[in-house]
Amino acid sequence: MYKGVRVECGYRLDLIVGDGVLVELKAVERLLPIHEAQVITYLRLAELSVGLLVNFNATVLRTALRRLTPQPP
């Protein structure tokens, strides 16, 4: 639901932890700006303030973890 309207498209976030951390999981060669844009879109639609983008196709998880917040419009 977004502003009282049921959105019938393929937006499916992976996890919401606790009361407000969105977690989006990927297994790609490298994270691209489109992946960050996807998380920010999910944050706005879910009205959440923090998102984690995690890429499990990396040798070191520290380099494959990004914390994102939605920018004001």
C-alpha positions in Angstrom: 0.0 0.0 0.0 1.2 3.5 -0.8 -0.8 6.5 0.3 -3.9 4.4 0.5 -3.5 2.8 -3.0 -2.6 -0.8 -3.5 0.4 -1.0 -5.8 0.1 -4.1 -8.0 3.6 -4.3 -9.3 6.7 -6.4 -8.5 8.1 -4.4 -5.5 9.1 -7.1 -3.0 11.6 -6.2 -0.4 13.6 -9.0 1.3 13.5 -8.3 5.0 12.4 -5.7 7.6 14.2 -6.1 10.9 12.7 -4.8 14.0 10.7 -1.6 13.6 12.6 -0.1 10.8 15.7 -1.6 9.1 15.1 -2.8 5.6 17.5 -5.4 4.3 17.9 -6.1 0.6 20.0 -9.2 -0.3 21.8 -9.6 -3.6 24.2 -12.2 -5.0 25.7 -10.3 -8.0 29.2 -9.7 -9.3 29.2 -6.2 -8.0 26.6 -3.7 -6.6 25.4 -1.1 -9.1 23.7 2.2 -8.7 20.4 0.6 -9.7 20.6 -1.7 -6.6 21.0 1.4 -4.4 18.1 3.1 -6.2 15.9 0.0 -5.6 16.6 0.1 -1.8 15.9 3.8 -1.7 12.6 3.3 -3.5 11.7 0.5 -1.0 12.6 2.8 1.9 10.3 5.5 0.6 7.4 3.2 -0.1 7.7 1.5 3.3 8.3 4.8 5.0 11.5 3.5 6.7 14.6 5.4 7.4 17.5 2.9 7.2 18.3 0.2 4.6 21.1 -2.3 4.3 22.2 -3.5 0.9 24.1 -6.8 1.2 25.9 -8.6 -1.6 26.7 -12.2 -0.8 28.8 -12.7 -3.9 31.9 -11.1 -2.4 35.0 -12.5 -0.8 34.8 -10.0 2.1 31.3 -9.1 3.4 32.6 -5.8 4.7 33.1 -4.5 1.2 29.7 -5.8 0.1 27.6 -4.0 2.7 26.0 -0.6 2.2 23.9 1.5 4.6 21.4 3.7 2.8 18.9 6.3 3.8 16.3 8.0 1.6 17.2 11.5 0.5 14.5 14.2 1.0 12.6 15.0 -2.2 
